[in-house]
């Protein structure tokens, strides 16, 4: 089992295997960008060959655990970001989480609609064996309506409603 962050960066797992009644532990290197369900090979760590032949390979099946913020689709990552209704209407910037743990700034144009998707190039998962080649991060905008209004805000919303009639 790997977290999405471990699948992004690569990881090492210590695995205990039992061969011929003996138990031994080995460290298996899991490459950056590994996908859910992938097989990782550890050369020469399997059963001994017949008649004293060399040991075979050990294969491990990788399971990438679900993530609370990102959904992976191939090398691309998808996430949702909240944008205040004023920012969506007038344009501005909203923070977007990144798999690296940092935060990106997404510039959204005025009149951005709820559910609109923006692509941030090169902020997705790396390709196996090519860490500089990365997928994209897609951010779906969720318009965040205010939960309460002050008297002044209510007055301004009322004025806006009159203008739009």
N, C-alpha and C positions, 0 to 999 in steps of 0.2 A: 504494500500500500504506500502510495506517495501523495503528498499534497500537491496542489497545482504549482505552488512556488518551487517545490523540489523538482517537479517535472520541467519547470522553466529553467532552473539553474543546473540541473543534474544532481545526482546524489550517490552516496555509497551506502550499501546495506550490508550488514553482517548477517550471514545466513548459516544456520546450523543444519548440516545434512548428515544422514546416516547411510553409510555404505559398508556392506558386509559386516554388520554388527558394531562398527566403529562410528563414533560421532565426531565430526570435525566442523570447525567454523571457517568460513571464507568470507572475504570482503568482495562484494560484487559492485562494480562501477556501473551506474545507470546514466546514460548520456542525457545531456540537456535536450529538451524538445521531445522526449519520449511520449508516446501516445498511450491512452488507455487500451489495454488488451495486447500491447506489444510484447514480443518475446525478447528477452535479453540473454545473450549467450556468454557463458564463462568457459572459455576454452580449457580443456584438459582437467576439468573439475568433476566430471561424471564418473560412472562406473569404470573399473579396469576392463581392458579388452580381453577377449578370450585368449587362452594359452599365453598369458603374459604380455599381451599387446598393450599399447599405450591407452591411457584413460580417455574416455569419451568426453563430450562436452555436457555441461549442465545448462539447462534452459529455465529461466524464470519468467513467469507471466506477470506483467506490471498492471496494477490497478491504480488509476488516478482518482482520488476521492473528489466528490462534488465540492464546489467552492461556493461560498456565500455571496460573492460579489461578481465573479466572472463565470461565463459559460464558454467552453472551448468548442470551436468548430474548425477542425483541421489545425492550421497554424494561426487562425484568427481567434481573437477573444472578443466577447460581447459583454457589455455592462449597461446599466441604466444610471442616468444622472438626473438630479433634481435641478430645475431652473425656476427661480421665482417668476411669477407671471409678469412682473415689470421687466425683468431681464429678457424674457421671451418676446415681449412686445417691443421693447426699445433696443434690444441687442445688448451684448456685453460678454462677460466671461463667466464660466462656471468651472469648478474643480472636477477633474475626472481621475478616479483612482487608477494607478498603474500596477501591474503585477510585480514590479520591482519594489513596491512599498512606498514609492514617492507619489506625488500628486501632479498631474498635468493640468494645464489651463486650456480649456476649449473656448475659442471665440465663436459665439453664435450670432448670426445676423438678426436684425430686427424682424419681427413677425414670424419667429420660429414656431412651428406647430408642435403640439403634443405628439409624441411618437416619432418625430423626425430623427433620422439616424445620421450621425457624422462619423467619418473615418479618420482615425489618427494613424497615419502610415508608420510602419516599423515598430509599433509598440505591442505586437502580439508575441506568439511563441516562436522560439528559434527552430530552424530546421536541424534535424539530427546531423551532426558532423559539420554543420555550417552555422556557427553561432552568430555570425554577422548578418545572415539572411533570416529576417524575421517576418512574421505575419503582421496583420494590422489589428488595431483595437477599434471596435465599433461601439460608439456611445449613443444610446437611445435616450432622447430627452423626455423627461416627465415634467410637465408643467405643475409647479407646486403652488396651489392656491393658499392664501393666508387662512389661518384657523380662526383668527379674531381680527376685528377692525376697530381702530380708535374712532372717535367721533369725527376727526378731521379726515381720516381715510374714507370713512363712509360718505362724507360730504363730497370728496373728490371722485369716488366711484359713481356717485349720483350725478355729478356734473358730466362725467364721461358718458354715462348712459344717455343723458339728454343730447349730447353732441352726436352720438351714434344713431339717434332716432331719425 
